[in-house]
Amino acid sequence: MSATLNKADVGGTTTVLPGSLEARIVHALRRILRQVELGSKELEASHGVTAPQLLSLLVICEQGSTTQAELSRHILLSASTLVGVLDRLEGKGLILRQRDTADRRRIHLVPTEQGRQVAATAPLPMHERLVRGLPTLDPVRRGSLAEHLEELVDLLGAGAVDDAGVLASGPIPQPPPVQP
């Protein structure tokens, strides 16, 4: 049997028995996805920023001044994804882009007072809570968790999916239509 199933493979939908391991896994994933969705909505409603915007703002505030390349490496987002996040932060008056006086090609990202206030009062994003919590697990358990999650990614056929979209805001890009 293949690792990835589709309706044609199983003749329709697959029944998952309540209490089975499969049901536990599906329910755990649903809870995680729901928490991401709720946390994101609550953050935007209470502080006017999305999770990737807050994560970026927290690092900018922590550093005092940083470049886009440094920020990209720090929060594991591609530079192209980060551009939109920074544009929105700047548009909301939470950061400033300042040209370096010694090297005019370099742009520094600096928090505004309003940006510092948002960073100081907003709850930690889930990404940050996860990054801070993982080191509390035994290294062997962390390795096992990583392997199992990577296996789940493969089972879902999501290996080629760019994970930056999870942290980016805006519409989910749709794949191009298949040509007959």
N, C-alpha and C positions, 0 to 999 in steps of 0.2 A: 504494500500500500504506500502511496506517495505521502510525503510529509504535508503537502498542501492539498486540501480537498476543495472541490467546488460542487455545485448542485448536480452537475452531470455525473460526478464520481459516486455520489451517495443517493441519487434518485430523488432529490428534493432537499428539504431541510433536515438537519440532524437533531434528534431528540437528545437532550441532556437530562440525565436523571437527577432529581433533587438530592443534594448531599454527596454526590459523586465528586471525585477529584476534579473532573472537568467543570462541574458546576462551581466549585470553589474557585478555580482559576478564572473563569468567566466573571464571576461576581467580584472578585478582587480587582480585575482589570476595569470593570465598570465603575467601581468605587473610586479608583485612581483617576479615571477619566472625568468622572463627575466632580471630584474635588478640584481638579485642574480648572474645569469650567466654572464652578462656583467661586473659587478663589479669585479667578481672573475677573469675573463680573463684580465681585465685592470690592476688589482693589480699584477697579476703574470707577465704580460708583462712589467710593469713599475718598479716593485721592486723585482721581482724574488721570491715572496712568495705567498702562498695561504692565504685565509682568516683565517683558523684556525692557520696557522703558525704565521701570523701577530698578531692575538689576543693573542696567547701564548707569543710571543716576547714582546708585549706591557706590559703585566703583569710582565714578568721577568725583563724588564727594569725599570718599576715602582717600583718593590720591591727591585731591586738591586741583590737579591739572594733569591731563593725560592726552595722548593722541588717539586717533581712531584706530590705528594699527595696534597700539598697546591694549586698548580696550577690547578689541576684537579677540586678541589672544587670551585675555584674562577671562572673558565670559563665554568663550567657545562659540562665537557667532562669526559668520563670514563677514568680510568688510562690506560686501554688497547688501547683505541683510541689514547690517548696522546703520547704513546710510539713512534708510527710512525711519528707523527708531530715533536717530539723532535729529533728523529734520523735525519730527513731531515734538521731541523734548525742547528743541530750540523754539519752535512755534508756540509752545505753551509757556515760554519764558522761564524754563527750568535750568537751561544751560546756555552758555555763550560759546561761540567758536571764535577764538582769538588767534590771529596770525603771529607766529614767532618773530620777534624783532631781529634775531640773528640770522635765521634761515626762513625766509618768507614763504618757502614751500611747505613748511610744517604748520599745521593748525592744531592749536591746543583746545581741548574741551574743558570748560571751567563751569562749576555750578554757580547758579545765581543764589541769592538769599532765599528766594521762593523755592528753588530746587533743594537747598539744604533742609528747608522746613518739611517738604514732602518726604525726603529721604529719612528724616529723623522721626517722623510720625507714622509712616506706613509700616505695615507688618512685613516680615521677611517673606520674599517670594518662595514658592515651593522649591524651586531650583536650589536656592541658597540653603533652605532647611535640609534638603537632601544631601547637598555637598558637605554640610557641617555634620550631619548625622552618620554618614557612611563610615567615617573613620572610627566610630564607636563600635562597629562590628569587627569581629575577629577577621584578620586578613584572609584566612581560608574561606570563611563564610562569604566575605565580599567577593572573592574570586569565583566562588560557586554561584552567587547571585548574578554576577556579570555574565557567566557562561549560560545560565538558565534564561536570562533575559534576552541574550543574543540568539539563543535557540528559539525563543518565542517570536522574536522578530522574523526569523527565517520561516517559522510555521505560518505566520501571517502574511508572508510574501512581501515584507516591508524592508528588506535588506537594501534596496536601491533608493528608498525614500530619504530625502534630505531632512535631517532633524531640525534644521534651522526654522522651518515653518512652525514648529511647535512653540518656539519662543517669539516668533514674529507676530505682529498683529496685522489685521487686514484680511481680505478675502483669501480663501485657500485657492491657489492656482489650480486650474483644471488641466488635465493632460490634453494634448492636441487630439482632434478627432482622428480615428483610424480611417485611412484611405482604402476603399475597396479594391 
